[in-house]
Amino acid sequence: MSTRASSLSYDITIAGAGPAGLACALSLAEQGWRVAVIDPTPEAVLAAPSFDGREIALTHHSRDWLETNGVWKLIPAHIVSPLRTARIESGQEAPDHPSGALLFQAPPGSADALGYLVANHLIRSALHHAVREQGRVTILAGRKVSRSSGNADRAMVLLEDGTLIESALLIAADGRFSRIRQARGIGAIVHDFGKEIMVCRMRHPQPHDGVALQWFDKGQTIALLPVADDEQPGHLSSLVLTLDPDEIARLRGLDKTAFDAEITRRTQGRLGPMSVESGRCTYPLKTVFAHRFQTTRLALIGDAAVGMHPITAHGFNLGLTGQSILNEEIAQGDGDPGAPAVLRRFERRHRRATAPLFAATNGIATLYTHDALPSLTLRRAGLAVAQRLTPLKSAVTGFLMDRRKAG
């Protein structure tokens, strides 16, 4: 690559100012590295991102990481909703068969919650503010990557405005459809479920009691995630509705009265009449697992490496894990953050941490969204059996909470 306008040099370059990219920049700066973060989004939008419908179920480990890195204090306490119970159902639960639901709760005396639900856009805003306060990080907002390459010594990024950026390592954190990953010849397993997701906030009269409901019903999958109360009457939940694309398009086009009535019907009035309180955001339901997490002077983190099914609401937690592994391997290396040995160790550890979960989550999601009679019978029986398997429930609860101390 040749410079067309100007040339910049940093220790490490990150493409993508989403949660994973910003978290990685903070971690690297704490190690003393000079970091550049490139993102096509304007600075004003990065600083105050708009509501995108997504709620993140933070584990205790993720909350500890945010506290350690000065981010948690930037998230208003009154908007954090403790997740006290996770409830999974398949189909319409019969009144005389309450065991059809699978419940996960924090062990008595161990913690006050399984985790903490926080809106994604507020996490992004807090991370951006923390990064802005970190003198070793430069955010190049409103800038697009044109090309990237790497050799034995350097990673190079050419921006569309002609600026050439050189560093020892390029980290791609530019989403599950990463342009950098594709341009560098790294393929990915892409599982297209042929569905779309609609997310929005709903107000209702009955309290949610900190319960997150994942409900695999015939023809639809519904999640109701607890949201912290505001000063208005009633209570708030985040609706995550998975349907065929044409149904999502129809729902998005309904006026408020019709939409409220249909969501109340679809949720069987469990929390009373539902009233939409936000925009209706939609996303294609596709999961991604990169064939490789690294190549010459390039590492993949966040959704660029592993784009999880939203069934767990744990994508950000895995993003934090990935960047933490990368930072640990860089810290234990010989001073070259892009050294092949460093990137190979990062890849091995990150694949071990994510591959089983990715496969299991996709398998469960496929089974529980397939409405043929054998699948319906099998999944209902599976929930009933799992509810009685204490060791299994303890293991899943441990994963949901993740009480490891953040480094």
C-alpha positions in Angstrom: 0.0 0.0 0.0 1.2 3.5 -0.7 0.2 6.7 1.1 -2.1 9.1 -0.8 -2.7 11.8 1.7 -1.0 11.2 5.1 0.5 8.5 7.2 -0.2 7.7 10.8 1.5 5.2 13.2 0.2 3.5 16.3 1.0 0.4 18.3 -2.3 -1.3 17.6 -5.2 -0.4 15.3 -8.8 -1.5 16.0 -11.5 -1.4 13.2 -14.9 -1.0 14.9 -16.0 1.2 17.8 -18.7 -1.1 19.0 -18.7 -2.5 22.5 -16.0 -5.2 21.8 -13.7 -2.8 20.0 -14.0 -0.1 22.7 -13.5 -2.5 25.5 -10.4 -3.9 23.8 -9.0 -0.4 23.3 -9.4 0.3 27.0 -7.6 -3.0 28.0 -4.8 -2.3 25.6 -4.3 1.2 26.7 -4.1 0.0 30.3 -1.1 -2.1 29.2 0.5 1.1 27.8 -0.2 0.6 24.1 -1.0 3.5 21.8 -4.3 2.5 20.1 -6.3 3.9 17.2 -10.0 3.0 16.8 -11.5 3.5 13.3 -15.2 3.6 12.7 -17.3 5.0 9.9 -19.9 6.3 12.4 -19.8 10.1 13.2 -18.3 11.1 16.5 -21.6 12.6 17.8 -23.4 9.2 17.2 -20.6 7.2 18.8 -20.9 9.5 21.9 -24.7 9.2 22.2 -25.9 6.2 20.2 -29.6 5.8 19.7 -31.8 3.1 21.2 -31.3 -0.1 19.2 -33.7 -2.4 21.1 -31.1 -4.7 22.4 -30.8 -5.5 26.1 -27.5 -7.1 27.3 -27.6 -9.7 30.1 -24.3 -8.8 31.9 -22.7 -11.6 33.9 -21.1 -10.8 37.2 -17.7 -11.2 35.5 -18.6 -8.6 32.9 -19.9 -6.2 35.5 -16.7 -6.6 37.4 -14.7 -5.9 34.3 -16.8 -2.7 33.7 -16.2 -1.7 37.3 -12.5 -2.3 37.2 -12.1 -0.3 34.0 -14.1 2.7 35.2 -17.1 2.1 32.9 -19.8 0.8 35.4 -19.9 4.1 37.2 -20.9 5.8 33.9 -24.1 3.7 33.7 -26.9 5.2 35.8 -27.8 2.7 38.5 -31.6 3.3 38.1 -31.6 1.8 34.6 -30.0 -1.5 35.6 -32.5 -4.3 36.0 -31.4 -7.3 38.0 -32.1 -10.7 36.4 -33.4 -12.9 39.2 -34.9 -15.8 37.3 -34.6 -17.2 33.7 -37.6 -19.2 32.7 -37.8 -21.3 29.5 -41.0 -22.7 28.1 -42.0 -24.6 25.0 -45.5 -24.1 23.6 -48.6 -23.3 25.7 -48.0 -24.4 29.3 -50.9 -26.5 30.6 -52.1 -25.3 34.0 -51.9 -28.8 35.3 -48.3 -29.3 34.1 -46.3 -26.5 35.6 -43.1 -28.6 35.4 -43.1 -27.8 31.6 -41.0 -24.7 32.5 -37.3 -24.8 33.1 -36.2 -22.4 35.7 -32.7 -21.0 36.6 -32.1 -18.9 39.7 -29.1 -17.7 41.6 -28.1 -20.2 44.4 -29.4 -19.0 47.8 -27.0 -16.6 49.5 -24.6 -16.5 46.5 -25.8 -13.3 44.8 -28.8 -11.2 44.5 -29.2 -12.0 40.8 -28.2 -14.2 37.9 -27.0 -11.1 36.1 -27.9 -7.5 35.1 -29.8 -6.3 32.1 -28.6 -3.0 30.6 -29.6 -1.5 27.3 -26.9 -2.0 24.6 -26.8 1.7 23.6 -26.1 2.8 27.2 -23.2 0.4 27.5 -21.8 1.7 24.2 -22.1 5.3 25.4 -20.4 4.6 28.7 -17.5 2.7 26.9 -17.1 5.6 24.5 -16.8 8.1 27.3 -14.3 5.9 29.2 -12.2 5.5 26.0 -12.3 9.3 25.4 -10.8 9.8 28.9 -8.0 7.4 28.1 -5.1 9.4 26.7 -3.5 6.5 24.8 -6.5 5.9 22.6 -7.3 7.9 19.5 -10.8 7.5 17.9 -10.9 8.2 14.2 -14.6 8.6 13.8 -16.4 9.0 10.4 -13.5 7.2 8.7 -13.9 4.1 6.5 -11.4 1.3 5.9 -10.7 0.8 2.2 -8.1 -1.9 2.4 -5.9 -3.7 4.9 -2.9 -6.0 4.7 -0.1 -7.5 6.9 3.4 -8.7 6.5 6.0 -10.1 8.8 6.6 -6.7 10.5 3.5 -4.5 10.1 -0.2 -4.3 9.7 -1.4 -1.6 7.3 -4.8 0.0 6.9 -5.7 2.4 4.1 -8.7 4.6 4.8 -11.0 5.9 2.0 -9.7 9.4 2.5 -6.2 8.1 1.5 -4.7 8.0 5.1 -2.4 5.1 5.7 -2.2 3.7 9.2 0.6 1.4 10.2 0.8 -0.7 13.4 2.0 -3.9 14.8 -1.5 -5.4 14.9 -4.9 -4.8 13.3 -7.9 -6.0 15.3 -11.2 -6.5 13.4 -14.2 -5.7 15.6 -16.4 -4.6 12.7 -19.4 -6.9 13.3 -20.6 -10.4 12.3 -20.5 -9.4 8.6 -17.0 -8.1 8.9 -15.7 -6.6 5.7 -12.1 -6.9 6.9 -12.6 -10.6 7.7 -14.0 -11.2 4.2 -11.4 -9.1 2.4 -8.5 -10.9 4.2 -9.9 -14.3 2.9 -11.2 -15.7 6.2 -14.4 -17.6 5.7 -17.1 -18.2 8.2 -19.9 -20.6 9.2 -23.1 -18.6 8.6 -26.3 -20.2 9.9 -29.3 -18.4 8.4 -32.4 -19.3 10.4 -34.6 -17.7 7.8 -36.2 -15.6 10.4 -36.1 -12.0 11.6 -36.2 -10.5 15.1 -38.2 -7.5 16.2 -37.1 -5.8 19.5 -38.9 -3.0 21.3 -39.9 -2.0 24.8 -43.4 -2.7 26.1 -45.2 -1.2 29.1 -47.6 -3.5 31.1 -49.5 -3.3 34.4 -48.2 -6.5 36.0 -44.7 -6.6 37.4 -42.1 -8.8 35.8 -40.4 -9.6 39.1 -37.0 -9.8 37.4 -38.0 -12.8 35.4 -36.6 -13.3 31.8 -39.0 -15.5 29.8 -37.8 -17.4 26.8 -40.9 -18.9 25.2 -40.7 -21.3 22.2 -44.3 -21.3 21.0 -45.7 -22.8 17.9 -44.9 -20.4 15.0 -43.1 -17.9 17.1 -40.3 -17.4 19.7 -40.9 -14.7 22.3 -38.5 -13.4 24.9 -39.6 -10.9 27.6 -36.7 -9.4 29.3 -37.1 -7.3 32.5 -36.3 -3.6 32.2 -35.9 -1.3 35.1 -39.0 0.8 36.0 -39.2 4.4 35.1 -41.3 7.2 36.6 -44.3 6.4 34.5 -47.2 4.1 35.7 -46.8 0.4 35.0 -43.7 -1.7 34.3 -41.4 -2.2 31.3 -40.1 -5.3 29.5 -38.1 -5.7 26.4 -39.9 -7.8 23.7 -37.8 -10.0 21.5 -40.1 -11.6 18.9 -38.8 -14.0 16.2 -41.0 -14.6 13.2 -40.8 -15.1 9.4 -39.7 -11.9 7.6 -43.1 -11.2 6.1 -44.7 -11.3 9.5 -42.1 -9.0 11.0 -42.7 -6.6 8.1 -46.5 -6.7 8.8 -46.1 -6.1 12.5 -43.7 -3.2 11.9 -46.3 -1.5 9.7 -49.2 -1.7 12.2 -50.3 1.4 14.0 -49.8 1.5 17.7 -53.3 0.4 18.7 -53.2 -2.7 16.4 -49.7 -3.5 17.4 -50.4 -3.3 21.1 -53.4 -5.6 20.7 -51.5 -8.2 18.7 -48.6 -8.3 21.2 -51.0 -8.7 24.0 -52.6 -11.6 22.2 -49.2 -13.2 21.3 -48.1 -13.0 25.0 -51.5 -14.3 26.1 -51.9 -11.3 28.4 -49.4 -12.7 30.9 -48.4 -9.3 32.1 -51.7 -7.6 31.2 -52.4 -5.3 28.2 -49.1 -4.4 26.4 -48.3 -0.9 25.1 -45.3 -0.2 22.9 -42.9 2.4 24.3 -40.1 2.6 21.8 -39.3 2.2 18.1 -39.5 -1.3 16.6 -36.1 -2.4 15.6 -35.6 -5.5 13.4 -32.6 -7.7 12.6 -31.9 -10.8 10.4 -31.4 -13.9 12.5 -28.0 -15.2 11.4 -25.2 -16.6 13.5 -21.5 -16.5 12.4 -18.4 -18.5 13.5 -15.2 -17.5 11.6 -13.1 -20.3 10.2 -10.1 -18.6 11.7 -9.7 -15.9 14.4 -6.4 -14.6 13.1 -4.0 -14.3 10.2 -0.9 -12.3 9.5 -1.0 -9.3 11.8 -4.8 -9.6 12.2 -7.0 -10.8 15.0 -10.8 -11.1 15.1 -12.8 -10.3 18.2 -16.5 -9.7 19.0 -19.1 -10.6 16.4 -16.4 -10.6 13.7 -15.1 -13.8 15.3 -18.3 -15.3 16.9 -21.8 -13.8 16.2 -24.1 -15.7 18.7 -27.8 -16.4 18.5 -29.6 -13.8 20.7 -31.2 -16.6 22.7 -28.7 -16.0 25.5 -28.4 -12.2 25.3 -24.7 -13.0 26.1 -23.0 -11.7 22.9 -21.3 -8.8 24.7 -20.0 -11.1 27.5 -18.3 -13.3 24.9 -16.9 -10.2 23.2 -15.4 -9.2 26.6 -14.0 -12.7 27.0 -12.4 -12.6 23.5 -10.7 -9.3 24.0 -9.5 -10.3 27.4 -7.9 -13.5 26.0 -6.2 -11.4 23.3 -4.9 -8.9 25.9 -3.6 -11.6 28.1 -1.7 -13.3 25.3 -0.2 -9.9 24.2 0.9 -9.2 27.8 2.6 -12.6 28.0 4.3 -12.2 24.7 7.7 -10.9 23.8 6.6 -7.3 23.2 5.3 -7.7 19.7 1.4 -7.7 19.9 1.1 -9.1 16.4 3.6 -11.9 16.7 2.4 -15.2 15.1 2.8 -17.1 18.4 0.7 -14.6 20.3 -2.1 -14.8 17.7 -2.1 -18.6 17.6 -2.4 -18.8 21.3 -5.2 -16.3 21.3 -7.1 -18.3 18.6 -6.7 -21.6 20.4 -8.1 -20.3 23.7 -10.9 -18.3 22.1 -12.1 -21.2 20.0 -12.1 -23.5 23.0 -14.1 -20.9 24.9 -16.7 -20.4 22.2 -17.1 -23.4 19.8 -19.0 -25.7 22.1 -21.4 -22.9 23.2 -21.9 -21.8 19.6 -22.8 -25.3 18.5 -25.0 -26.1 21.4 -26.9 -22.8 21.1 -27.5 -23.2 17.4 -28.7 -26.8 18.0 -31.1 -25.8 20.8 -32.4 -22.9 18.7 -33.0 -25.2 15.7 -34.8 -27.8 17.8 -36.9 -25.3 19.6 -38.0 -23.3 16.6 -39.0 -26.4 14.5 -42.7 -27.0 14.9 -43.0 -30.5 13.6 -44.8 -32.8 16.0 -41.7 -34.9 16.9 -39.7 -31.8 17.8 -42.6 -30.4 19.8 -42.8 -33.6 21.9 -39.0 -33.9 22.3 -38.4 -30.3 23.4 -41.3 -30.4 25.9 -40.0 -33.6 27.4 -36.4 -32.2 27.4 -37.5 -29.2 29.5 -39.3 -31.4 32.0 -36.2 -33.7 32.4 -33.7 -30.8 32.6 -35.8 -29.1 35.3 -35.2 -32.2 37.5 -31.4 -32.5 36.7 -29.9 -30.5 39.5 -26.2 -30.8 38.3 -27.2 -29.6 34.8 -29.1 -26.7 36.1 -26.2 -25.8 38.4 -23.8 -25.9 35.5 -26.0 -23.7 33.3 -26.6 -21.3 36.2 -22.8 -21.0 36.7 -22.4 -20.1 33.0 -25.2 -17.5 33.2 -23.7 -15.8 36.2 -19.9 -16.3 35.5 -18.5 -15.3 38.9 -14.9 -15.2 37.7 -13.0 -12.1 38.9 -12.1 -9.7 36.1 -8.4 -9.3 35.6 
